[in-house]
């Protein structure tokens, strides 16, 4: 089973490195506000992160899906982080 996981990660790591393109690190950000798509990638520690959507970067923590009072539209999960910390 462990070999299958390692092969799975290796295949996606090879594809993710080629698919990233420019210096954006796999992120295709647009203007502030709204969302953007994040390509699947392997972290420096070797963990595979599946493709997903994220809020666009800005200086506010209050509008992130993980912050209290917000809900992730893809998973329905309520935010738990204090946006003031």
N, C-alpha and C positions, 0 to 999 in steps of 0.2 A: 504494500500500500504506500509506504514512504517513497519508494522508487517512482511510483506513478505520480505522486504529488511533485516530486523534484522534476520529472520530465515535463509535467504540465507547466510548471513555473518557468522552466528553461525555454520552452516553446514560446510562451507569451513574452518572456524577456527579450528574446531575439526579435520578435515582431514589434514589441513596444519601442525598442531602441531605434529601429528603422522608421517607425511611423511617427515619432515625435516631431521631427522636423526642426524648426528654429529653436532659439533659446527659451521658448515659453514653458519648457518642462512638461509638455503634454496638456497644458491649459490653453484654451482658446478664449481669452477674455475679450469682452466687448466694453461698452461704456459702463459706468457705475450704475448700480441698481439692476434688478433682473437676475437672470441666471446664465450660466455657461456650462458646456459639456466638458468633462474631464475624461481623457482617454485612459484605458486600462494601462497600467504600468507596474513595474517592479521597483520597490523602494531599495535604497542602498543596503538595507539589512536583508534583502531577498524576499520580502513579503509582496505577494501579488495583490494589487488593488484593482478591483473590477471597474469598468467604466461607470460613471455616474454624473449627476448634475450637481452643481454647487452655486451658491449665491456669488455674485460678482464681488471682487475685493473692493473695500472702501474703508474709511476710518471708523465706521460704526460697528459695534458688536451687537447692538440691539436688533439689527435686522437679519442676523444669521439664523438659520433653521435650528441650530443647536441651543439658541438662547431661550430662556423662559418666556412664555407668552407667544411663541412661534411654533409652527408645526411643519415638519418636512412633508411637502406635497406628494412625494414619491412613496414614502413609507408610512405616513400617517403618524409617525412618532413625535411626541411632544418634546420641545426643547427643555433642557434641564440646567443649562449653565446660566450663572448670574451675569447679565450683560455689563454690570458695573464693576466687575473684577478684572 
